[in-house]
Amino acid sequence: MKRREFMQWMGVGMVASSLPVAIAACQSDPGSSTNQGVDPAAGAGTQEFVMVGTVADLEATGSLTNRSLQGNPVVVIRDPANSEQLRAVNARCTHSGCTVAWQGDRNRFICPCHGAQYAPDGTVISGPAPQALGTYAAKIDRDQVLVGL
């Protein structure tokens, strides 16, 4: 076998062996999606919750923000339609990745980068956001506000 033939076969082998890695990298990972949330009804009894603040802080500021819940910012608010319920959303804008802020006077989350607007449940009100914010289960336990992982 000549050197040139050997090098060609080695090149083909390297491309073939890296193909599965390239394919895996192009597939979406449901665990790392920016829109990934937790279905409140799924496994509520076994779901792990973490504290993001106190009820007093929520009442004083209108929202609670945790900058790194599983690597994503999370905002918790009281549902404007039912003040007994909490809403927790992944605060990373689905358009540009900026952190959205709760605007209580307007009852919506607004992205400071390009103006995307989301309803309290995370659905898109106006673009350029392509999809809704992810949601998490949230609850109050004594004086603590908890969000499900």
N, C-alpha and C positions, 0 to 999 in steps of 0.2 A: 504494500500500500504506500502510495506516495504521500509526502508531507501535506500537500495541498488537499488531497482527499481526506486525510485524517482530520485536518482543521475544519473542513466543511461538515464532516460528520459530528465533530465536537460542537460546532455551532448549532446544528439541528438539534442535538441532544440538549443543549442548554436552553434553547427556545422551548422545546417540548416539556422540559422539566419545570420551567417557570410559568407555563400556561395555567395550571390549576391555581397558582397564587394570584395571577392577574385576574382570572375569572372570579375568584372569591373576593378580591378587592373591589370589584365593580358591583357586586351584589349588595343590596341594602341590608344592614344589620338591625333587626327590629329592636334590639336592646339599646342601641345608641342613637336612634332617630330623634330629631329635635321635636318631633310631634308625638313622641311616645309618652303615654300617660298610664294611669292605673284606672281600671274600671272599678268604680266603687262597689259594685255588686259582686265582683269576682273575688271569692276567697276572703271576704271581709273578716271572718273569724280568725284567720291565720296571718293576715297582712301585718307587716311591721310598720309602725308609725314613728315619726321623729318629731320632736318639738321644734317649731319655728318661731315661737314667741308666746306672749301672754294675751289673754282676752283684753286686759287693760290697755296694752299697746295697740291692739287691733282697734279698739274703740277710740283711742286717742288720735291715731293717724289715719284710720279708714282702711288701711291695708298693711300686710306684713310681707316683707321680702326676705327670702333666704337666697343668698348668692350662689350657693353650691350644693343643692340637693341632688345627689348622684351626678354631679358635674353640670347641672343646669340651674339657672335662676328660677325660682318659684315665687309667685305672688299669691297671697291668700286674701280674700275679701269676703264680706258678708254679701249674700245674694240680694241684689236690690229688690227683687220680686218677693223674697221671703227672708226676712232678717234672721230667722232661726237657722237658716242653712248657710254653709260656707262654700265658697268656690275657690279652688286652687288650680292655677294654670302654670304651665311651663312658660316662663316669660321671655323666651328667646323667639324673636320675630321669625316667622317662617319665610320671609322674603330676604332679609339681609343679615339676620343673626343678632341684631341689636337687642337690648333688653327693653321690653315694653314697660310702660308705667301706667298705673291705674289712675284714671281721672274720675274721681267720685262724683263731681258735679255734672259730668257728661255721661256717667254710667258706662264707661268703656275703657279698654286698654288702648293706648296709643303708642306707636313706635316713633321715637324721636328722629330716626334716620330718614325715613321716606314717607312718614305719615300714615302707614297702614293702621286701620282701626279694627278692634275686635270687641265683640259683645262680652258680657260678664261670664258666659259659658265658654268663651274662647273662639266662637265662630267668627268668621271674617265679616265685617260690616262694609269696609271699603278697602280696596287694594292699595298697593300692588302685591299684597301677601297672597300666595297661591293656595294656602290651606290654613285650617284652624290651628289654634294653639293646642298643645296636648294638655290633658287634665289629670288631676290626681284626686284621690279621696282625701277629704279633710274632715276633722271633727274637733270638738272641744271636750276636754277631759279635765274636770275641776276648773282651774284657771289657766290651763295651757291650751294653745292651738297646735294641733298635730296634723301632719301630712303623711299619707301612706306612701311607702316605697314601692 
